[in-house]
Amino acid sequence: MKNLLLRLILSCAATALAGCSSLPSAPIAGNSTQGPAAEVKSLLWVGNSFFYYNNSMHGHVGQLLTAGGDRGFRGSSATISGSGLNWHDIGSYLRADSGVGSYSFVGDNEVRFNPKGERKFDAVMMMDCSQCPIHPVLKPLFHEFAAKHSATARSFGAEPILFMSWAYSDKPEMTDPLAAAYVLAGKANNALVVPAGLAFATSVKKRPELSLIVADKRHPSLAGTYLAACTVLASVYKRNPVGSPYTAGLSADVAAHLQATAWETAQAFHAKEGRGSQR
């Protein structure tokens, strides 16, 4: 990704409530007595502009969950433009006193500081820069920080999840090495991997005329963001997006293709590679 001006976007989305969601706080790192949640009800997204394009991918996942009748799911996004995993301080995001979700707005603009000693997030989903996992200089950092951040997330009672990014539109040969890198890191850290990059490649094979990436050849179009969101729904939440009435404004035909591609890709991938510690 082009190294744009550094910016930090911290946004909250609740699938059932408008505005910033109410999330319980996390314990001090290393002192958690809570095990991982059986289901991911609250998810922290850590990444870069691939996440925040098109009004943020986590918002589309929230809409898909709501459209499917799910309630009480929360998502927050902490993104830095052009960032790799080593740019992020996961511990500071999860810290009880001043981390992401340490307070919420409720009622008539009332501020509520969330109680300490409770887990704020059930899982942390992480994505490296678009070429970092396969770059000859940067790939050691990918594996180093995938391990460090996975350990940090678990110290706060949250499960790590790795988001497999996609190939550039003019470099489809990136798909397989990226997939291999994320699978390797997922197995090394017993972490779930979301196969978004493989879903992109499958969609391109089936419908090459459908543009999933914008003119810069890297960032997702709305269709690309929607496909990735459907893949997250299938992988993290184990929900089948096929038939969802939420289409993000895409045509019914395009949405149906993307929904089916996400589900088929996720099912095949997890049957082969497993789900890490998330059963």
Steps between C-alpha positions, in 0.01 A plus 500: 500500500605853432635661807243775544496749786503308825163507662338306775135420468327356800137432421232304678205320348221314667273281296201565720562855620601819325809682619791369701435163655522412865786258554629360829857580588798267501732399783859612520716304256629179647246499784195367320318211664245476222522241227405566138134558427304218340371744238646825370249759616746790505779533244786749472623550142868601478639589160522766234311664215392164360269487802378860507423541128129524409391620844688221678466127451393441859188707440397276211552191715277660763231561239522140383461375857203727563335398174534138610317569825807507725511747786761604754803476271755779518785608276768767537767592247851630578673574172810689386543581132777300337578314820658167569429299813811638669350853490223399740512478878237239577552528873413869499181429304389242755609682816217540747552862605544667161474240226247466219151473647595632845185715495176519307227749421158390621159657536490876441873536424591367842855369543540164668843375603492127458581284803857389548600139545288369214600406147430773244545282192454132434742509208747722318518472120831613351618574147852590395581740216401361161844369406673475839445123552682422174744791475860372529589767757173527690372142523705422816318790669167351394571173676661670799207731565233244416647302788545798734153642437337158531660457842397851604140446391481177695640669811185714491274200447450566127567252221724608209367482145707563185341661194653372175517792257468482122733532202536826310284502189807510275692239702274196545808292571498649851199288598669169575803638691275723711272208577795282594644768729174551686437127533852455641450781753154373589629152577803633689270702728198269503297786352203508266580629151238681289566402134393828339786491249391159375140622471621788281691260275198270470271788409743620232503153344122477499417856400810682374289793382400583859750748643593429860782756510505871415724675246806503727508119456514440874207632701158333498203621304165482676456152351841402638421628848167319491663173392756529780224581752304192389815291543543634855135416570557144380836447671476686832127485567425173315200661333409421140466832313310341210157659474575793731277799424789733578677566169685827577317658205639250249271335250328181613689298240842631606423463871383141450823414317715655773302335779535156341869552426573600859315204647647241262853636548475506879351152522766347275785686669405408857432139403860485380685731741285492812390787719789542740377524857153613389280190469 
